[in-house]
Amino acid sequence: MTESKHITGHELGEKLLQSVREMKAGKAARETHVPLTPAAQARHKVGLSQSQFAALLGVSVRTLQDWEQGRREPSGAARTLIRIAETRPEVVRNL
């Protein structure tokens, strides 16, 4: 038979206070890094909102969201525009 450890109210309070202190000190319990898709990276580099970038590419916001979230892949022409936006964001900004 295994013993289950019961935590007292005082112990729980101390653990919670320690967690709050760590958060205030900028210590995260865990970090999650989600790699950006090429579409999201390009939009970020150009500095446009989703609606602005979608209009620039001639697609709906929903389509852009699907690309950014990895649910769909852009077509050849859109992929080329995204690559240009990622490598030369100043060119796209000037449009």
Buried (B, 14 or more C-beta within 10 A) or exposed (E): EEEEEEEEEEEEEEEEEEEEEEEEEEEEEEEEEEEEBBBBBBBBBBEBEBEEBBBBBEBEBEBBBBBBEEEBEBEEEBBEBBEBBBEEBEEBEEE
